Every structure is written in C-alpha cells, then in structure tokens.
Amino acid sequence: MKQFDVVIAGGGPVGWACALACARSLTSGSAAPRVALIDREKVVETANNDAPLSLRVYAVSQRSITQLRSWGVTFDDARCATMDRIVVHTSGSDEPALTLSAKDARQSAIGAVMEHEALTASIVSAALSQGVLRIAGHAVSADLVGSARIVSLADGQLLQTKLVIIADGRDSALAPTLGLEAMSRDYERRGVVAHFQVNKPHYGDARQWFLPDDTILALLPLPDVGGAPAVSMVWSVGESRAAALLAMSPDALLQTVAAATHGAAVATAVLHDAVAFPLSLKRMSDPVAERAIVVGDAAHSVHPLAGQGVNLGLEDAQCLADLMSHSQSQSMDPGHALLTGKYRRQRYAPTLGLALTTDALARLYNLGSWSTLKPVADTGMRVLGRLPAFRRMLSSAAA
Ligand SMILES: Cc1cc2nc3c(=O)[nH]c(=O)nc-3n(C[C@H](O)[C@H](O)[C@H](O)COP(=O)(O)OP(=O)(O)OC[C@H]3O[C@@H](n4cnc5c(N)ncnc54)[C@H](O)[C@@H]3O)c2cc1C
C-alpha cells in the first residue's frame, strides 16, 4: 500500500490549491512524494491554445491571486480579464447604488475573471512541480484504521495517509462517509450563464443589477474574444424563467438582457449557448473528523451573488498551508488533532460570515422573502455607497 502524509480527494481548484499548499510546507529529505491528489477528471490544458473561453468563469479576488502567485502559480494573462470595479445597481435604477474599486481598496485590481479550467491548470502545474503525485481515479471511502486513514479507490487501489482532505465539490459523496453532516438549502433558483460580445469596452467593470423582479443579473469582464470586448453573464432566476432564457433565440436573449439593464449593456452576439446551474447553500456544522478535513464547496457552498465561492476555498488552502508549516517546523504528525482542531477554529467564523451574508442578500434580492425590507436595503446601500469609508471597507473586503 502506498503511504503519504496527506491525500487530497478531488481535483477542482480548491483540492489542487490544498495539495500545493501542503507540498510546499511538508518538505522531506527523501525523493518519495508526501502529498498525493486523487483526480477523476482530466486536467484541461488552456495555456497557449485558442480554444473558446469555457462558460465556467470565476471572479478570483486579488487576495487569492496574490496568495497563489506567492506559491509559484503563474496565470495565462491572455485568458484572464482584470476586474477594476464592481458596480451595483438596485431597484432597476440606472444610477449605481454602490461602486467598489481597486483604488478604494488600495490595490492594483479588485481581482481577475478567469476560467475554471485555466485557474485549475495553473495551480496543477505549480503543484506537480512541487512534487504532488497525481493519481487518476475515483475515491470511494476514507476509513480510519488505527492512526491512519485508508483511502480506497474504485479500481481497488488503497492509499494510506496521516491526513485526508476531502475536496470533492458541492455534491460530496465522501464527506457523509466520515459521519459529517451538512445543512443544505436548495434556493430553487438557477444561475443562467452565457458569454456575450459587447459594443463597447468594459473597462474592467463587473456590473450587477438587483432587479425589481427578484432576479440578480451580473456581467463580468472577459478577455477580448476575436479582438472584440466580451462579458460573461450570470443571471440568478427562478426555474421557469431559466427554462425560458435557455429556450430563447440568441437575438431574443440579447434583447432581454438589454431591456433588463435599461440598455446599459448592449451585447451584440452570443458567444456560447447559455447553460443553467442549480444554486444552493450548503454548510457543514463541523468540517473536521479524526485525521480528516473537508474543504471548498464540499464543506461550504454559497450563492454566487458575491462571486466568493472559490475564494473561500482558496482561503481554506491558506489555512492548511499555515498548519502544515507548523507541523513541519514542530516535527508534528500532519493529522494530529491539535492541527485539525486549529483548522476548525480558524475557518468557522469566515465561512459562517460569508454564508450568512450571501444568504441574507439572496433572501432580499433573489427569493422575494423579505420584500418589505427591500426599499430600506436599497436606500441603505445608496446612502452608505456615498460614504468613502464604507466604500473603502467593502472594496478591501472584495479585493
Ligand atoms: C453559476 C455559478 C457561478 C459561480 N461564480 C463564481 C465566481 O464568480 N467566483 C467564485 O469564487 N465562485 C463562483 N462559483 C462557485 C465555484 O464554482 C465553486 O466555489 C468552486 O468550483 C469550488 O471548487 P472546489 O474545488 O471546492 O469544487 P469543484 O470545482 O466542484 O471540484 C470538485 C472536484 O472533485 C472531483 N471529484 C468529485 N468526487 C470525486 C471522487 N469521489 N474522487 C475523485 N474526485 C472527485 C470532481 O470531478 C471535481 O473535479 C460559482 C458557482 C456557480 C454555480
């Protein structure tokens, strides 16, 4: 049986970031890899290829980008768009209620929009060069046997590890096998995603409309496509509206988006057929079991209205990096209960805070639950949005 210090199950951006974080911290004199990642999907190479932009794009915060760069991750600028401002409109008003900016955050940018595949491939490349062993396969269980976890793969392989990190995404099948329970709520909303060519430069603005019909429309800047400016839409709508948007002709979809934004966004072509993702809230009350930690969407997934899902998972990886450095410097077992307990304490408040904030905003602006409070919230946002100190605080939190 192969033996490791840390085995990660799940090869999304968060799983790979955790693998990189652990491998950087756990150096050893021997050539044998101490960190392995089980990945059931092929890594999609995006560098130096002119494949069309994938529909799965994320707003990655400047803090996450800086963290990943400091770990040796390099990004393909041709497939990233810098985000300089977040402009929020409420109640169908043409005047922005709130503008968050890189200037207010005292950063060079609020972040960058990049594809899931490009982000993951960049992290994979750094992790492999740091000595992480990639094991292709499907993890089925991670049983505690004595002072180790034995991870079983569907093809019969067994891996022994001192610590297992579960990163198998929102529909995690592995976390429940550890006896860990999650609270989840289906928002009964869909995120309808499409890429558009637009008639004028986006100047790095991510724009968001909290619309009077209890839907939320966001347009994220994309890198130019075929020399023309482009944006990516995420429109959080009810299920029947999502079906109607998906069934529309490209022209009808463009007109519907132009009407919803009062002509602020004039899209000239649909670059990719729209698709819809289910939206839900999920949170594990405790993401830690003996010699096991659950990270990323497997532990906490949030409404995408704040564009923070992947950033929250990358913060999990940062926390692991600190713990593994501590384990290395103190010659401690990486799965020691003191370390996993520290992870639980450090990640509790930030993950709960984001879940509560995004859930409250979703109830206010997407689910129609607190309609009487909406005018108050709109006014509050407009008034606070005029206060430089408030804008600086929110801009720094977003960047
Ligand atoms: C419409 C929409 C828009 C979003 N926009 C944003 C945004 O702008 N910014 C942002 O930060 N976030 C955004 N998110 C959230 C983001 O998609 C997630 O937070 C992110 O994908 C979480 O990464 P992860 O690595 O935890 O999980 P995933 O990306 O789901 O990766 C899990 C991986 O584990 C693998 N896996 C699963 N089971 C097994 C197994 N048994 N064995 C081996 N491998 C396994 C899967 O194949 C997959 O590769 C959005 C989400 C939605 C739905």
The ligand as an ORCA input file, in Angstrom:
! r2SCAN-3c Opt
* xyz 0 1
  C     -23.357     29.763    -11.587
  C     -22.148     29.786    -10.685
  C     -21.261     30.852    -10.747
  C     -20.162     30.906     -9.885
  N     -19.364     32.008     -9.951
  C     -18.339     32.101     -9.081
  C     -17.461     33.261     -9.079
  O     -17.620     34.210     -9.859
  N     -16.438     33.316     -8.186
  C     -16.246     32.282     -7.288
  O     -15.321     32.385     -6.469
  N     -17.009     31.163     -7.286
  C     -18.051     31.050     -8.147
  N     -18.835     29.929     -8.121
  C     -18.531     28.848     -7.156
  C     -17.455     27.882     -7.672
  O     -17.925     27.184     -8.805
  C     -17.075     26.878     -6.579
  O     -16.891     27.569     -5.369
  C     -15.777     26.118     -6.916
  O     -15.925     25.333     -8.090
  C     -15.408     25.192     -5.742
  O     -14.233     24.464     -6.071
  P     -13.963     23.041     -5.427
  O     -12.597     22.656     -5.884
  O     -14.293     23.043     -3.985
  O     -15.059     22.078     -6.090
  P     -15.260     21.652     -7.603
  O     -14.816     22.711     -8.525
  O     -16.684     21.184     -7.702
  O     -14.273     20.411     -7.795
  C     -14.508     19.137     -7.209
  C     -13.688     18.122     -7.982
  O     -13.710     16.870     -7.307
  C     -13.883     15.832     -8.270
  N     -14.487     14.686     -7.561
  C     -15.748     14.578     -7.092
  N     -15.915     13.396     -6.479
  C     -14.729     12.742     -6.557
  C     -14.270     11.480     -6.098
  N     -15.080     10.655     -5.419
  N     -12.988     11.120     -6.347
  C     -12.148     11.949     -7.018
  N     -12.524     13.174     -7.476
  C     -13.799     13.555     -7.246
  C     -14.788     16.457     -9.315
  O     -14.700     15.739    -10.533
  C     -14.192     17.862     -9.399
  O     -13.100     17.894    -10.269
  C     -19.926     29.844     -8.959
  C     -20.792     28.741     -8.928
  C     -21.904     28.726     -9.754
  C     -22.853     27.551     -9.664
*
